[in-house]
Amino acid sequence: MENRQQTPGGKENQHWLIRNMRRNFITGLLVIVPAALVTLALIWFFNTIDSILQPIIAIVFGREIIGLGFGITVVLIYLAGILASNIVGARIIQFGEWLVGRMPVLGQLYNASKQAITSLSGMSRSRAAFREVVLVEYPRKGLRTIGFVTGELSDAAGKQLVAVYLPTTPVPTSGWLIVVPESEITRINMPVDTAMKMVISGGIAAPHDLDITIPDSR
């Protein structure tokens, strides 16, 4: 029986296929999981409100009102947004989040959902706020960090400077703003959304390769 050895090119193709499938799978999770968590939470909230109010409505009006739970859910979400927009309401919500966060299982689910929603909302705003993706030598010499250009300015001597936002992983809505000379950034040909997915996934949803040349740090 003939023993066929796999060529290096064939192994490389298999590795590329596995990496590509893993990257696409993680990217899909980043989209589906937060949406699924929010949907399940809304369905649970709607059913809870409906099960509490419908018996009362049936006694008062003689019949149930279809869609009442959904309407009240929408109103409550809107009122929660108004409440969170003022200082007193924000503190009440923070206290409620603190209580929920201390619950063993519910706290972990709530924190994960909140982080995912915050990250995705930051991604939607980033299309307009972030101009391009760059690499910055940070936090030490020889290392590169992904950043997003947010503005350009110049110092008193006319030297061109660039404002770069460095996001954290896995929640990119927190990070650092640094101002560096334009000569100290490396511009990369990568869409903002792709870079943001890479940050949120901790590099798992990274592209196969980068069409850039990293300058020598020595």
N, C-alpha and C positions, 0 to 999 in steps of 0.2 A: 504494500500500500504506500502510495507516494506521500511523503511528509513535506508539506508546503510551509515555508517560513514566511511570516508576515514582513513585508518591506517596511523600512522606516517611514516612508511616505504614507503607507496605509495606517500605521500607528498614529502618526500626526493628524491624519484626517479624523480618526476615531476620537482622539483627544479634543480636537476642535469641535466635533459634533457634541461631545459630552459637555464641554464648557458652554457651548451655545445654548444647549437645551437647559442647562442649569440656570444660566443667566436669564433666559426667557421665562422660566418657571418662577424664579424669584421675583422678576418684574411683574408677572401676573398676580402673584400673591400680594405685592404691594398695592395693587389696584383693587383686588377682589376682597381681601380680608377686612380692610377698614369699612368698605361699603357694606359688606355682609354684617359686620358688628353693629353699624348704625341702623341698618334695616331691621335686624332682630330686636334691637333696643326699642325702636319706634313701634314695631308690631306688639311687643310685650306691653309697652306703655299704653298703646291704643286699646288693647284687649282688657287691660286692668281698669282703665277709665270707663270703658263701655260696660264691663261687668258690674261695676259699682253703681253707675248712674241709670242704666236701663231699667232695673227693677223699680227705682224711684219714679222715673218718667212714666212707666207703665201704670203705676198706682195713681199718679196725678192726672195724666192725660188719657188713660185707658188703653194706651198702646205704646209700643216702643218706637223711637225715632231713629231710622236708619242713618248712619253716618254721624251720629252725635258724638261718639267717641273720637272719631277722626277730627271733627271740627274743633272740639275742645283741646285735643292734642296740639293742633296747629296754633291755637290761641295761647296755650300755656308756653309753648316754645317761643312764641313772639314776646310774651310778657317776661320770660326768663332773659331774653336778650336785652330788653329795656332795663330790667333789674340789674343785670351785670354791667350796664354802661355807667352806673353811678357808683360812688365810693361805698355807700352803705350796702348796696346790693352785692357789690363785688366781694366785700368782706363776708357777707352771709354765705355766698356761694363758695368762697375759699374754705369757710368752716365746714360746710357740707361736704366738700371734696376731701377735706382732712378726715372727716368721720368715715366716709366711704373708703378712703385709701387705707384705713387701718383694719378693714375687714379682710379676712384671709384670702378668699377666692375672688369675691366681688371687687375688692380693691385692685387686684392685679389686672382684672379684665377692664376695669374703668380706666386705669392709668394707661394701659396699652391702647385702648380705643382713643383716648384723648390725645396721646402722642401721635397716633396715626393720622387723626383728623387734622391736627395742627400741622403736621408735616405736609399733608396733601394740600391744605389751604395755602401753605407757604410756597409749594410748587406752582400753584396757579398764579400767585402774585409775582413769582420770580420771572415769568416770561417778560413782564414789562419792566421790572426793577433791575434785573441783571442784564448787562449788555453782552458780555462774552465770558467764556471760561478761560482761566489762566492757571498756571502753576507758579507758586511762590516758594522760595527757599525758606522753609519754616517747619518745625520750631528750632532746628539747628542746621548748621552747615552740612550739606550733602543730602538732606531730606527735602522732599517736595510735597506741598499741600495744595489741594484743589481750592481755587478761589473764584469769585465772581466779581467782575469789574462793575462798580456802581457809579463811578464818576471819574473825571479827569480834572486836574488843576495844576497850577505852577507856583513855585515859590518866588521869593523876592528877587532872586537872581535870574528868573525865567526858566528854571529847570523844570522839565515836565514830570509831574507826579501822577500817580494813579491810586484811586481809592479802591481797595479790594476787600470784599467780605469773605471771611473764612468760616464756613459752616461747621457745626459739630455733627458727629454721627451718634445715633441714627436720627436725631431730631435737628434738622438744619435751620430751624427758626431761631436757634440760639447760636452764637458764635462771636467772632472778633472782627472789628473793622480796623484795617491797617492802611497806612499811606506809604507807598514805596516809590522810588524812582522807576520810571518806565523801563529802564535798562535792566531792572532786576526781576522782571516778570517774564514768563515764557507763555506765549499765546498758543493755544491748542485749538485745532479744528474739531470742536465737539459741541453739539447743541446743549443749551442750558438744561433742558428736561433730562437728557441722557446723563449729564453730570450730576444732577440732583438725585436721580435714581441710584446712581453709583454711591453717593454719599449716604443716602438712607439705608441702603443694603449693606453698608460696610465694605463695599468693593466687590460684592458677589455679582451684582448686576452690572459689571464693568464691561466695556467693549473689548473685543479680542486683542486689539493693538491700537496704539496711538501714533498718528502720523506727525511726530515731533522729534526734535533732536535736543536732548537735555544738555545744557552747557556744562563744561567742566568746572567743578567747584573749587579746584585747587588754585 
